[in-house]
Amino acid sequence: MAERPRFLCGVVEGFYGRPWSMEQRKLLFTWLKRWGLNCYMYAPKDELKHRLLWREPYTQHEAAQMQSLIKTAQEHGVEFIFAISAGQDIVFSSAGDRLLLQQKLRQVAALGCGAFALLFDDIDPCLCRADTDVFPSLAQAQASVANEAYRELGLPPTFLFCPTEYCSSLCSPSPAQSRYLQTLGRELLPEIGVIWTGPKVVSQELSVALVEEVEHVLQRRLLIWDNLFANDYDCRRVFLGPYTGRAPGLVPRLCGLLLNPNCELQANFIPIHTLGTWFRSELQGCARTDSAGTEASAELGDGQGLQEGYSPQEALELALLDWVAEIKQQVLEAGGRTPLQSSTGCEEEAGLHPGTAGGQEALLGPRPCDTAPSGADQHEPEPCDVTPGNRKRKATSVPEEGNGSRASTDGPRSPAEDRGRLAPGSRASCEPSSALPITAGSDRSAGAPVADETLRSLGTAVCCSRGGSNCQSAPLDSGDVRERGSSPPGSPQPGASTADVLQIPSGSRADPSPGPISQLVDGATTSPVPTALLASGTAVSPVPSVPLISEGAGSDSDAPLTVEEARMLVELFYLPYHHGPQAQHLLEDLRWLRANGPSMGVPSRSPDSCVVAQWRSRARSFGQLCAQLCCLHSRFVRSAGQALLYDLHPYLWDIRNLLLAASAFVLWLDGRLLCDPEHKGTWGSCFGWCQSITAPLFPGEDAEPWVRRGGLFGDLQALLPVGNSCDLFCHPPPLFPSRQLYLLRPLLPQDKGKLYQMFREGLDGEPSTVEVLAAHPDLLGDRVLGSFLSLSPEYTFVLEDEGGPCGYAAGALCAERFLRERDSSWLPAMQHRYPRELGVLGQGVLEEALLFFHTKPVAVPLPVLRRFPSLVQLDTAPRVQDVGASRSLAVSLLSALRANGSRGVFCQVSAADHQQLSFYSKLGFVTLPLPCPSSPGTQLLGRLL
């Protein structure tokens, strides 16, 4: 009988999707060696000759690549296990199929591989007709093939078998009573190991009791195929949290544990790092309890002491320090270049080829290298000191630069050199002093004001870069006339022209002196005050808007990511069953804000005024956290290496887009909800409807994680009134990630002038055009947006970048009433302002704008108004290349309309305007098959909410 192999702990490349490249696998082997892991299983589901074309031998070129991979793994002290998945179409009774399987395995064995696995997972559990005549059960057929292959290979020390019932939830009726498992336990040769995933496919916890139950049925030790970090079942989820949920004392009951990680290699640094910490902790436990644990003790390496017991949080802190150092090293090895969106030569600079991220894969910049200090045991990183009894790290002094123990914080460091130490009960001692404050992790009661030392003002910079003194920001300037202080948003500022200030519709009586704003720090800009609130004479205390950080804010804005920023990233994409603290606070705040939003016209001294003040305080906190995370997106694009950027950017980009819309929607909520005591068609029924369609997003404890559909993105999206209808806004991330910062918010009175200026951009400089625009600068703006600003400003959102407003989304809740008022009052006023004799004939856009005012409006068919009661209009400036910003505009507007009862929206687009037609189609609008007899050149596009 072959000697039982050592405990196998490492990684299995067993996910569905694009397999890793050879260079990526070599980098993985470097990580495995560095963190004391000893095994890699080659089992990529979508590699053709692993699964679909398993009968075909490898070509000479493919065999050479496989041999090189096996040799590289062995050079790093990693056992290479070759797995093959033949279960989809193998005929177990066919001598030909058995021979082809054995030839394939012998071919790989000749390349230097000495460990193998047969996988029969995720297949049809029924035998074909030819097999039913030979084998009484599926288990006997599989065991027969596995036993024969094991003997033909010469009884290799490592030979694994993955059953079709590979977790408790797939066993019928249970593992202990499964006839399939009982048969395997009897028929499989005892030297063949069996793979198991735990109670579920993706197991939240693994207990010793469950392992012992299955071990008793199968009559052998198990190898755990751990899917905790697998993300191939959901394209919007990635998991960066620590390895957790595995009971202590598992190692003595198993023959191995292999982690099936994220599809994106760079996303697996922390999962694999913390797996190594867990493994060393388990080995130390075995060495303490087992007098025959010499081999286990040797694997720890000289001087590699570990804390007593495994702590996921402490392991995460160590991994974060190493990850930040790794990111810095990757950027330095790649020449400090990060591919960003550029106007010329971007493809050549980025060095891309088709691949994984948004249809693209970056060439791996860094080459695998062992960065452990010279003379140290490079098998594992240096451990931290431990205070006995309390499992806390001792506070240790950090050697100063130049003493040979540690590099300067500003220079490149290896992960081993960058190891930090934590004081008991604190994690701040290992972080830069300028680390971004953790708003979500702070203790605070619901709605309580946020402490100044924890949260920055919404009007000041929320900078994620190093250096406390250099963190600056230019204040957001949505209009030339915005000032600090408590001037009423509805009144013109000193020096402002009437063209630059949005006028309140006639009939409104605005309070000339709304209540002073309560700011965290002086200088916070304010959100627009709803017209209805101004008209009611209500004193309001607007919520400060989310700030926009200047592109050049801070002299060190291109500095490497800090530990605190890396922690924020991890907490956004934590684990399949748990959100990190930042993500959890985002969800709690948004859930509370949507449930307690103040209705329109609440008097400032009413019994509900305290609730409104509490709501606004919590809204400020939510807006600030959204601003920090949007800033993190920009910092990540600036500071991450090329490989990491293209692996994680799609996920962070998705969250950034949704947070833009969510923060704008929360600003809009303040006083704009229609007050309907019967809750018919408005807020109450809206969320009842949302909950009915999103019930699967909040599954029970027994559900697999793919039921959660989107992770943090899905949970945040479900809290918006449009709910899962946002799924239509699925766009691939930009090929060249942009670090552009955006602000999305409701309309400010001062926005009119700059929005109108945006419409004038791009017009030709013909003298006649310049002359007309000089005399009538608002002609284009009135044509495009004037009716919405005059009749429905409360449903207008503005997208802003460092250059000012760059997009808008405008809507009318009741399109029928809006069109009636436009035709009866607004159009006659425009006809008087812009007479036919204006002299713009032959001037293209200007002529079309003038004709719009003097042409009979298009009559919208009544069926459209009944099924799609709301009218919308969206557009962005040509400089906005990020489709995510357009999506955020649409989500915020549609959420506002849906919150007040709309069930459908439509828009009017010229049939000749292919750019606009394409724009709306990407946002989920479809052409309505209802002609407009009065205007054949106009198309109606609609979208249900």
N, C-alpha and C positions, 0 to 999 in steps of 0.2 A: 504494500500500500504506500502510495506517495506520501511524503511528509506534508503535514498541514502547513500552508503558507502563512506568513506573518499577516497581521491585521492590515487590510487594505483601506486606505483613506485617501480620497482625492476627488477627481472630477470625472464625470461622464459627459461626453458630448453627445447627448441623446435627444436633442430637441428637434422639432419640426421647423423647417426654414432653411435659409442659406447656410451651408456648413462654413466653419471657420477656414481661413486660408492657412497655408503652411507657416507663414510668418506669425500669424496669430497664435497658432499652437505652440510654436517655439517660445513665444512670450509667456504663454500659459505654463510651460514646463519650468521656466525661470521662476515664476511665482510659486509653483508647487515646491520646488527645491528650497526656496527661500523660507517658506513657512512650514517646512517639515512634513509635507504631504508626499505620498509615495506611489500614487496610482493614477492612471488615465485610461479611460475606456473610450475607444473609437466606435461610436454608434450613431452617426448623424442620420436621422430618419430620411432626409431628402437627398442623401448621396445615392445616386442611382444604383450602383453596384453593391451597396449595403442592403437595400430593401427591394426595390422594384425589379432591378436586373441582377439579382443575387447570383444567378446561375453563371453569369459571364465572368471569365477570369480577367484579372487586371492586365492591361497592355504593358508593354515593356516600359514605356514612360511612366505609367501609373505605378507600376511595381517599383521603379526607382524612387519615386516620390514617397511611397509607403515605406520603403527600406530606410530612406533618409529620416523619415519621421520616427520610426522605431529606434533608430540609432541615437537620434537626438534625445528622445525620452530616456533611454538607458544612460546616456552621458550625464543626465541631470538626476540620476538615481530614481527615476520614475518607472514603475512597471507598466508596460504597454499591453492593454487588453484589446484584442481585436474581436469585435462583435459583428454578427451577421443576423439579419432578420429575414428568414425565409418563410415565415408562417402564412403570408398572404395567399400564396398559390402553390405551396409545395404539396405534392402527392406523397403522403407518408409511406404508402405501400409500393411506390415506384423505385425500382433499383436504380434507374437512371438518375432520378432526382437525388437520391442518397449519394450516388457517386459524384455528381456535380458538386454537391455541398462539401463532400470530403476533399475533393480536388481544390476547391476554393480555399479551404482552411489549410491544406498542405502547402499551397502556393504562398500564403502569408507566413506560415511557419518557416519556410525556406528563406524568407526575408529577414529572419531573426526574431520573430515573435514567438513567445513561449506561453502566452495566456490567451484564453479564448472565451467567448460567450455566445450562446444561442438564445435568441430573443423570439418569443412567441406572444408578445403583448400586442394589444390593439388589433386583433384579427377576429374573423368570424369563428365562433366556437363550435361550428358544425363541421363534421367530416364530409368529404365528398363521397359519392356512391362507391367508388373503387376502394376507398379506405374502410368504409363500414363493413365490407366483406372480409376484411383482414383483422381489424382492430375493434374490440368491443367498446372502446371509449377514446376520446380525444387525448386524455392523459396518458394512456398506454401507447398511443401512436407517437406522441411527442417524446416520451421517455425512451422508446425504442430507438428513435433517430439520434437522440442525445447520447445514449450509452454507446451506440456504434461509432459515432464521431469521436467520442472521448477515447475509445480504445484505438481507433485508427491513428490518432495523434500521439499515441504512446503514453497515455495517462499523464498529461501535463499537470503540474502542481496547482495551477489555477484554471479551472474550467467552470463556467457559470451558466445557469439556466434561468431564463425569465419566463414564468408561467403566464398563461392567459388570465387566470385569476391572480393578479399580482398585488391586490390590496383587500382589506376586509370588506369594503363596500361592494366589491365585485364578486364576493364569494356567496354562494347560495347553499343554504340559508345563512351560514356563518363560517368562519375559518375552521372551527372545531368540527362542524358537521358537513363540510364540503367533501363530496365524494371525489371530486377532481383532485383536491389537495391530498386526500388520503391515498389515492392511487399513486400520485407522484411520489409520496413519501415511501411507498413500498417498492415501486418499480425503478426509480432513479438510483444509479450507483451511489453509494454513500459519500464518495469523494467529490461529487458534483455539488457545487454550491447553488443555492436558490436565491433569486433576487426578489425583494419585497419592498413596497413603498410605504407601508404602514396602514393605518385605519382607512385612509382615503388615497386617491391618486396624489393629491397635494395635501399632505398631512400637517395639521397645525401642531400636533404634539405626537411624540413617540414615547411610549412607556415600556418599562421592562416587562410588565405583566403581559402586554399584548405580544411582545417578541417571544416570550416563553410559551404562550399559547400556540402560536404558529409554528414555533420550533418543535413543539411536541407533536404536531400533526405531520410535519415534513421530516421529522426524525434527523434533523441536521441544523447547524447554525445557519443564520440568514445573512445575506449581504443587502444592506439597505440602499435602494436607489432613491435618493432624497430629492423630491421635486419642489422643495420649499421655495426656491428662487426661479423655477421655470416660468417663463412668460410667453411661451409660444402659443398659448390659447387666447391671448388678448393683445392686440396690436397697440393698445393705449396704456399698457402697464409695464413697468420695469421695477425691479426690487433691489434696493441698495442697502437695506438694513442689515443688522448683525444676525449671525446664525443663532437660532434660539429654538426653544420648545422641545428640546431633546433631554430626556431624563438622565441624570447622572448614573453612571454604572452600566451604560449600554455596551461599552466595548467588550467586556468579558462575555457577553451573551451573543455577540455577532462575530462574523468572519470578515466584515468590512462595511464601509459606508462610503458611497460615492454621491457627490452632489451634482445634480442636473441643473445647471445655472441658467442665467439669462442668455438669450440668443446673442446679445451684444457683448463681446468679450470684455470691453473696457468697463462695462457696468458691473463686472463680477469681482472687482478688486476687493471691496469690503466683504462680500459674502465669502470668498475663498480665504481671505486673510483671517476672518473670525472663525472659519471652519478650522484653520490651522491652530488657532488658539484653543478652540474646544478640544481638538485631538490631543494636543500636548497636555491639557489639563486632565483628560481622561487617562492618558498613559501614566501620568504621575499618580493618579488615584489607583491605577492597577499596581504600580510599583510599591505603593504604600501598603496595600492590602494583600498582595500576593507575594509570598516569600520567594517564589520562583519567577519573579518579574525582572530578571536580569536583562533580557532582551528589550523589554519595554523601557527600562531605565536607560539603556544604551542609546535608544532612539531619541531620548531627550537631549543628548549632547552634553558636553562638559559645561558646567556652570549655567545650565539653562533652567534655573528654578522658576516655578510658576506659582501663582496665587492658589490658595486652597479652594478648590471648586471653581467652576466656570461662571463668570458673570458676563452676560451679553453686553451690558452697557459699558463695562470696563474694556471688553474686547473691542467694542465700537470706537471708544476713545483712542485706543492704540492704533486701530486701523485708519482712523481719520488722519492722524499725524503722518502715517506712512503714505496715505493716498495723496495728501497735499504735496509731500515731497516728490512722489512719483509724477504727479501732474507737472510740477516745476521742471523735473528732469526731462520729461518728454518734450516739453516746449523748448528747452535748451538744446536737446539733441536734434530737434527739427529746425534749429536756427532761429528760434523765437518767432516763427511766422505762424499766424493763424489765418486760414482762408476766410475772408470776409467778402460781403457783397461789394463789388467794385464796378466801375463803369467800363474799364478797358482792361484786357489782359487777365481777367480773373481766373479763367480756366487754366491758363498756363501757370499762374502763381500757385493755385491750390493743388495742382497735381492730382487730379481726380480721375477715377475710371469707374464705369458702371458697377453698382454694387448695392449695398443694403440700405443706407439711410435715404429715404425718400426716393428710392430708385438709384441711389448712388452709394458707392463705398469709397472711403478714403484709403489711399495707400498708407500703410503703417509707417509713420515717420521714425519712431524710435526703434532701435534694434535691441533684441533681448540681450541683457547683460546682467551679471551678478554684481550688485552694488554694495555687497557687504564689505566692511572694512578689511583691509589686508591682515591676514593672520587670524581672523576670527573664524569660528565655525560657520560656514556659509550655509549650512543645512537649515538653520532656523535663526530668527532674529533674537537679539538680546532681550531677556525678560526684564520686567520691572521689579523693584523691591516691593515686598509685601509686609504689612504689619500683621503679625499673627493674631488670629482670632476675629478680626473685623473685616478681613478681605478687602481692605482699602490700601491704595498705594501710599507709600511714604512720600512726604514732601521732600524732594531732593533739590539741591541747588544746581543750576545750569551753569556749566563751565563757561567762562568768558572766551571770547574769540581769541584764538592764538595759543590756547593751552593744549591743543591737539586732541581734545576729547569731542569737540562738537564744532561744526562749521557755523559761520555767521548766519544770522537769520535772513540776510539779504542775498546770500550766495547759494549756489546749488548744493543740495545735500542728498545723500542717499537715504533710502527709507530706513535703513538700520541706524544711520547717524541722526536721523530726525526723530528718533524715539523720544517722546516727552513723558513726563511723570506727573501724576495728579496728586494733589493734596487730598487728604481724607475728606469726603463729602463735597468736593469741589471739582469742577472741570475747567474752571477759568484759568488755572495756573499753567495749562499747556497751550493756551491760545494767545495770539497776538493781542496786545492791549487795545488795539483799534478794531477788534472784531465787531461785527455787526451785532447789535443787541438782539436778543431773542424775545420778540414780543409775544409769540404764542406760548412760549414756555413759562412765562411769568404767572405767578399766582394772582388771580384777581376774580372778584365776583362778577356775575353777569351784569353788564351795564355799568360797572364801576369805572370812574375816570382812570385813565392810564397814567402811571407815575412818569414824571418828566425824565427821571434818570433811566427809565426803561424804554420809553417810546419817544422818538423824535417828533417834532412838529410836522404836520402835513405840509406846511409851507416852507420847510427847510429841506436840505438835501437828505436823502436816504441813501447813503453811499455805502457800497459793499466792499470798497477797496481798502488796502492797508493804509495805515497812517491816519491818526486821529486829527491832526492839524490841517491836513491837506484835503479833507473831505468837504467839498464845496458844491454849490449848485446855483445856477442862475435861476431866479424865480420865474415861474411860468407866466408868460405874458401873452394872454389871449387877445388882447387889444392894446392899442397904443395908449390907452387912457387908464389902464388898471392901476389902482393905487392900493396901498395897505390901509388898514383901518376899518371903520364900520360904516362907510358910505353905503347908502342903499343901492343894491344891485340894479334896481329899476330906474335909477336917476342918472342923468349924464354926469360924468366926471368933469372937473375943470379942464377946459381946453379941448374938450371932445366935440367933434362936429356931429350934427344930427345924422349924418350918413353912417357914422361908425357906431351909433348906439341904437340898439333895438328898442323901438317904441312899443309901449304897452298898448294893446288894442283899445280903441275908443270904447268908452263905457266902463272901463276899469278905473277904480279910484284907489291908486296905490297909496299906502301909508308912507308919508314922506320920511319917516324916521323909524325904520324897523329896529328892533332891539339889538344891542351890541353883541358881536359874536364872541363866543367863549373859545379862546384859542389856547392851544398848549404852549405855543411860543408865538410872540408877535410876528406878524408878517404872513400868516397863513392865508392863502386865497380862499375865497368862499364859493360855494356852489350857487347856481342861480336860484332865485326865489320864484316859485310857481306863480304865474299870473293870477290864478284863482285866489291864492293866499293874499297877494297884494291887494286884490280887489276887495277882499273881505275885511280889510283893515286889521288883520291879525299881526301881532308882533311875532316875528320869527327869528330863530337863531339858526342860520343855515349851517349845514355840516361842511367843514373845510374840505376842499377837494383834494384829490390825490395829486402830489406834486410831479412835475416833469423834471427829470435830472438832465442837466446840460451834458451834451456829448463829451465835452472836455472837462467836466467837473473833476477837480482833484488832479494834482500833478502826477499821482501814481495810480491813475485809474486803470492802467494796463498791467499793474502788478499781479503777481501770481494769486490764485485763489487762497483765501485764508481758511483756517480750520473752521471758523464759524460759518463761512459761506458753504463749505463742503458739508457741514452738519445740516444746514438749511436744505440743501439739495437732497440729502439722504432722507430727511424727515418728510419731504414731499412724496418720495417714492420708497416707502418703507418696506412693508411685508404684505403678503397676500391677504392676511386676515386682520392686519392692524395698520392704522395710519400713524405716522409720526406726530409728535406734539404740535408742530407748525400746522400740518394738514388737519389735525383734529380740531384745532382752534378755528381754522378757517371754516370748517363745516359747522361747528357749534355757533359761531357768530352769524353766519349767513342764515342758518336755520332759525335762530332767534330773531334776527332782523326782519326776515320775511314774515314771521308770525306776529310781530308786534309793530309793524310799520304804521306810522301815524296817518290817519285819514285826512283828507282835505278839509281845511277850515276849522281845526281844533283851536279854540281860544287859548291864549297864553296862560290865563289864570283858571282854566277849567280843572276839574279833578284829575284829568288825564295829562296835565302839563308835566308832572313829575315823570310819568312814563315816557313822554316825548323827550324830555331832557336825558333820561337814561338811554333811550334809543339812539339819540344823536351822539352821546358819548361812545357807545359801543360801535356806532357807524364810523366814528373817527378812527377807532382802533382797527376796525376791519379794513378801512381804506388805507391806513398806513401799512398794514401787513401786506396787502396786495401790492402797494408801491415797492416795498422791499423785495418782494419776490419778482416783480417785473424788472427791478434793478439787477437782481441776481441773474436773470436771463441775459441781460446785456453784458454783465461782468463775465459770465461763463463763456459767451461768444468771444470776448476779448482775450480771456486768459487760458482757456483750455487748449490742450494740444489737438492736433488734427484728428487723430483716431478717436479720442474721447469725445470730441465735439460732435462728430458725425454719428457716434453711437447714442449719445444722450440728448442731443439737441431736439430731435423730433418730439420727445416726451415733454421737455421743458417748454418748448414752443407751444405745444397744445395747452399746457397749464397757463402760460402767460396770456394767450389769447382769451381763455375763459375768464381769467381774473380781470382782464381789462373790461370785459362785458359785465361781470358781476359787480365790480366796484362802481361802474357807471350806473348800473341799475339801482344799487343801494343809494347813491346820491339822488337819483330820480325819485325814489320812494318817499322822500321827505315831503309830505304834504300833497302828493299828487294822486294818492289812491282815492278813487271815488267812494263816497260813503253810502253804502246801500244796506239798510237794515235787514233786507230779506236775503241778501247774498245770492242774488240770482244773476248769473252772468258776469260777476265781478270777482273780487279777490277770494271770497270764501269758496265759491264753486270752482274757481280756477285751481286752487290747491287740492281740492278734493279730486279734481280731474287729473292733476299731475300725479297724485299719490296712486291713483288707480292704475296708471300706465307704467309707473316706475316701481311697483311693489317688488319685482324681482331684484331691484338694486339694494334692497335691505333684507337679505336672506337670513334664514335661521342658522344656528351654529353647525348644523349637519351638512350645509350646502358646500359644494366645491367652490373655490374662489372665482372660477370663470362666470359664475352666476352674478357676480357683482358688477360685471360689465363696465370696465373703464377705470376702476379704482377711484382715486381722488377726482380725476376728470369726470367720471360718470356720476359720482356722488354730488359734486358741485353742480353739474349740469342738471341733475334731477331737482335741485332746489330752485332753479330758475323757472319762471312760469311756462316757458316754452318746453321745458322738460326734455324728453327724448326726441322731440322733433328737431333738436339741434344736430342729431346724427346725420341729417342731410348735408351738413356743412363739413363734410370730410374732404379735406384737401391735403395733398402731400406737402411736407414742409419745404421751404425754399432750398434750392440746390446749393446756394451760397448763403449761409446764415448771416443775417444782418444784426448788428448790435444797436440798431436804431431804437431809441426809447420813444414810446407813444403814451399819450394820455387820452383817455376816452371819458367824456363827462357830458352832462346835460348842457344845454345852451346857456351861455352867459349874455347879458344885454350888450356887452362890448364886442361880441363876436361878429356882428353883422358886417362891419367894415372889412375885416380881414377875410371873411368868407367871400364877400363880393370881390375882394382883390384876388382871391384864388381863382374865381371864374374868369378874370381878365388875363390871367397868366397864359402864355402860349399864343395869344393873338398876334397876327402879323403887325409889323410896325409901319404900315402904309399911312401916309399923312392924313388921308381922309378918315381912316379908322381912329387914329390918334385924336383927331379933331372932334369926332363924335363922342369918344369916350371922355375927353376932357370936359365936354359940355354936359354929358349924361353918364357919369361913371357908374351909376347903379343899374343901367339898362339890362345888362346880362344877369346880374344878381337878382333883380326883380323878376326876370323871366323864369329863372331856374328855381329860386327859393323864396321869392317875396311873398307868395300866397301863404306858405307854411309859417313864415316868421310873423305874419300879420294875424292869421286866423288860428293857428295851432302851434304856438311856440313851445308848449309844454311837452310836446312829443318830438323834440328835435335834439339830437345828440351831435357832438362835435369831436372829431378825431384830431389830435394835435401832436406835432413833433417839435423839434428844436426850432424849425423854421416858422412855426405858427400853425394855424388850422390847415389841415391837409385832407379833410374829408368830412362828410356829414351824413346823417340819416334823419330824415324828416318823415313825419306821419300825421295822419288825421284819424282819430278813433272812429268817428262816424263820417264816412266818406260822402254819404248822401247829403248831409247837412253842410259839410265843408264845401262841396262843389256848388251847392245852391248859394251859399254866402259869397263864394268866390265870384260867381257869375253875376250876382245882383249888386254887390257893393265894391268888391276889390277890383274887378276888371274895369268898370267905368272910371274909377280913380286912376288906374294905369293908362287908360286911353286918353284921359285929360293930360296926364304928365308926359306921355310920349305920343304926340299926334302923328298922323300918317305922313305929314310933310316934314318929317325929321331929316330926310335926306340920307338914308342908309341903303338905298337900292343898289344891288350888286355887291354888297359887302358881306355875303355869306351869313355868318352867325348873327351879326347884328341885324341883318334884314329879317332873318327867321324870328329873332326875338321880337322885333316890332310887329311882324305879321301875327304873332301869337296873341298880342293884345287886341288886335283888330279883326280877328277871325272868330267865327262862331265856335264855341268850345265843343269838343267831342262829347257826345251823349253816351254815357256808360250804360249798357243794358241793365235792366232791373235785376235779372237773375244773378249777375255778377255782384251787384250791391247787396243782395240778400245772402249769398253764399260767402262772399269776401267783403265784409262790411267796412274794412279799413283800407285807407290809401297810404302807400309808402313811396319814398323816393330816396335813393342812396347814390352816392358817388364819392370818388376819391381823386386827389390830384395825381397827375402823371408820375410824380416822384415816389408815390407809395407803391412799391413793388411787392410788398408782403401781403399775400392774400389773407393771412391770418388777421390782419388789422381790419380788412373789409368784413370778414366773418364776425369779428367782435362788434363792429358797428351794427350789423344786421341783428345779432343776438340781443344786444341791449335794446334796440328799438322794438323788436318783436316781443321781448319780455314785457316792456312797458305797456304795449297795446294788449297783450294777453292778460296782464294783471288787471286791467280795467274791463275785461270781458270780451275782447275781440276773439273770434274763432277763425278768421281768415283775412288775408291782406292781398291787395292787387296793386299793380303799377301800370303806367302807360308809357310805352316805348315806341319810338319810330321804327318801322320795319326796316328802314335803311341803316339804322344805327347798330351795326353788328357788334361794336365794342360793348355797348350797353346790354344788348341781348346776351352776349357771352357772360358779362359781369353778373347779371341776375340769374342766369342759369346755374352758375357756380354756387349761388346762394340758395338753391333749391326751388326757384320759381320755374313754373312750366307755362307754356303758351295755352291760353284758354280758347277752346274752339267756339268762340262767340264773336262773329264779325261786328265791326263798328260801321254801320252803313254810312254814317256821316263823315267818316274819315278812314278810307281803305288803307291808308299808309300807316295807321297806328295799330300796334299790337298790344293786347292785354295779357299780362303775365300774372299768375296767381299762385298763392301758397297757403295751405291750411296751417293753422296753429294748434 
